[in-house]
Amino acid sequence: MAVTDLPLFQALKSKMRWHQVRQGVLAENIANADTPGYGAREVKAYSFKDHIGRETLSLTTDTTRVGHIAGNISGTKDAKIETLDSFEVTPNGNSVNLEEQMMKITENQMDFQAATSLYTKGMGLIRTALSKSA
């Protein structure tokens, strides 16, 4: 069993993948702020309790020629993206509130950095525990 297969690290990796998906959805919301009829979207809230027993989706690309580089994309199967009900809708039917989206992006970035920091600190603790003392 690899160190990164420990449940704590698996949960943190899953959380970081969720933040990546959310960042993409929030960026799409901002990019479509002037699109008529576009409804702001959001990713279903992440819960560590939901992480237990979660399957991950792994997609690999086939290499058809010698010079091709194999690729691998992984994520979670059940990252649900839903359209938000908003009380603030423009006359053209767009429900994106830029200030709200920017606040969500900042929150998402801070949470991602916290998860990354926890992952890094955890790996550091394990390295310290496994290293020889001089």
Secondary structure, DSSP 8 states (H G I E B T S, - for coil): --GGGSHHHHHHHHHHHHHHHHHHHHHHHHHTTTSTT---EEE----HHHHTT--EEEEE----STT----EEEEETT--EEE---S---TTS----HHHHHHHHHHHHHHHHHHHHHHHHHHHHHHHHHS---
